[in-house]
């Protein structure tokens, strides 16, 4: 009602959520919120006789595998009491803050003590009865009150000083998660792109990430021929077996449609 979110951003992102749960166990009585540590990943592309390393921030890869892993763990945990869980497509960050699991940074990313922003949030519906209500107010980390490192670092001006809510329509991440047929806005400088998908500008300078920011897991290395195939938008099923295995093994397939756009604009520098 206050029109704090860009209408196009709001319409696009609300499609992700499902507020009418359909479960196999009937009434939802509780939510399980889980945070899994997750690193950034480095993918190497060979291009014009050079190796071009590009990062993928936490929260992008191996999502389905982690959901299955957590669901199996919770299922085993609850099975003796006869209760069940189902994955929930809900606003993970807001729920994590409300439950006291995480805190917001000024950049509207969630932070967990000891993990910084290098984690991934998951929510599960359950029929497990839970009466205690630990609902908390939305809050920003105390560290942010005297810090504006992310505000200064963000090249698009997405992190305002005059309000807490991110100007999401200015966020580079929002724009580089679109497929190749959606052009980048003219106001985005190509030099701002720094990841294969997503963005790490604000996370790299955040003091809360000081102990985790170097945590990087190696991803695949693509030859120049493979890089050309990814740039061309070749569907995963049409990739050569070796290339397809690299994509599938590392969970890169979900965002395959954005790589021609993002990778292309970065490789133009070389």
Secondary structure, DSSP 4 states (H G I P E B T S, - for coil): ----S-HHHHHHHGGG--SS---SSSS--EEEEEEEE--EEEEEEEETTEEEEEEE-TTSSSHHHHHHHHHHHHHHHHHTTT--EEE--S-HHHHHHHTTS-EE-TTS-EEBTTTBT-EEEEEEEE-------------B-HHHHT--HHHHH-TT--S-SS-SS--GGG-HHHHHTS-TTSPPPTTS-GGG--EEES--HHHHH-GGGTTTTT-EEEEEEE-HHHHHHHHTT--GGGS-HHHHHHHHHTT-GGGHHHHHHHHHHHHTT-
